[in-house]
């Protein structure tokens, strides 16, 4: 499962970078990811980063955590990252 967490983390970080660059270059136009994908898209990218970060952190923790609990913690990280990106990333709030 370590490979899954690592791949999702890399894809999430690359998506986040692409989102930021696209938003900076196309702000207000049809190509702006904020307008195309909205809160749901931002939450998906945040969820991928949260899943990968939490999964890798739990996998390589100093204490021995079972694989099932690592998976639960990774999903909790995805929910937390998605919520944070959706709620705190909203400029209208």
C-alpha positions as CSV (number, residue, x, y, z in Angstrom):
1,X,0.0,0.0,0.0
2,X,3.0,2.3,0.4
3,X,3.2,2.6,-3.4
4,X,-0.5,3.6,-3.6
5,X,0.0,6.3,-1.0
6,X,3.1,7.6,-2.8
7,X,1.5,7.6,-6.2
8,X,-1.7,9.4,-5.0
9,X,0.5,11.9,-3.1
10,X,2.6,12.6,-6.2
11,X,-0.5,12.9,-8.5
12,X,-2.1,15.2,-5.9
13,X,0.9,17.5,-5.5
14,X,1.3,17.7,-9.3
15,X,-2.4,18.5,-9.6
16,X,-2.2,21.1,-7.0
17,X,0.7,22.8,-8.8
18,X,-1.1,22.6,-12.1
19,X,-4.2,24.1,-10.5
20,X,-2.2,27.0,-9.1
21,X,-0.5,27.8,-12.3
22,X,-3.6,27.5,-14.4
23,X,-5.5,29.7,-12.0
24,X,-2.8,32.3,-12.0
25,X,-2.6,32.4,-15.8
26,X,-6.3,32.1,-16.7
27,X,-8.0,33.9,-13.8
28,X,-11.6,34.8,-14.8
29,X,-11.5,33.0,-18.2
30,X,-13.2,29.8,-19.3
31,X,-9.9,27.9,-18.6
32,X,-9.7,28.9,-14.9
33,X,-10.0,25.7,-12.9
34,X,-11.9,27.5,-10.2
35,X,-14.7,28.2,-12.7
36,X,-14.4,24.8,-14.5
37,X,-14.2,22.5,-11.5
38,X,-15.2,24.7,-8.6
39,X,-15.3,23.5,-5.0
40,X,-15.7,19.9,-5.9
41,X,-12.5,19.9,-8.0
42,X,-10.6,21.7,-5.3
43,X,-11.8,19.3,-2.7
44,X,-10.7,16.3,-4.9
45,X,-7.2,17.7,-5.3
46,X,-7.0,18.4,-1.5
47,X,-8.3,14.9,-0.8
48,X,-5.6,13.3,-2.9
49,X,-2.9,15.3,-1.1
50,X,-4.4,14.5,2.3
51,X,-4.8,10.8,1.5
52,X,-1.2,10.5,0.3
53,X,0.2,12.5,3.2
54,X,-1.7,10.8,5.9
55,X,-1.1,7.3,4.4
56,X,2.7,7.9,4.1
57,X,2.8,9.4,7.6
58,X,1.0,6.5,9.2
59,X,2.9,4.0,7.2
60,X,6.3,5.3,8.4
61,X,5.2,6.3,11.9
62,X,7.6,5.6,14.8
63,X,5.0,3.3,16.4
64,X,3.8,0.0,14.7
65,X,0.4,0.7,13.2
66,X,-1.5,-2.2,11.5
67,X,-2.4,-2.0,7.8
68,X,-6.1,-1.6,8.4
69,X,-5.6,1.3,10.8
70,X,-3.2,2.9,8.3
71,X,-5.9,2.7,5.6
72,X,-8.5,4.3,8.0
73,X,-6.0,7.1,8.8
74,X,-5.4,7.7,5.1
75,X,-9.1,8.0,4.4
76,X,-9.4,10.3,7.4
77,X,-6.6,12.4,5.8
78,X,-8.5,12.5,2.5
79,X,-11.6,13.7,4.2
80,X,-9.7,16.3,6.2
81,X,-7.8,17.5,3.1
82,X,-10.9,17.7,1.0
83,X,-12.8,19.6,3.6
84,X,-10.0,22.0,4.2
85,X,-9.6,22.7,0.5
86,X,-13.3,23.1,0.0
87,X,-14.0,25.3,3.0
88,X,-10.8,27.3,3.5
89,X,-10.1,27.7,-0.2
90,X,-13.3,29.4,-0.9
91,X,-12.7,33.1,-1.6
92,X,-16.3,34.0,-1.0
93,X,-16.4,32.8,2.6
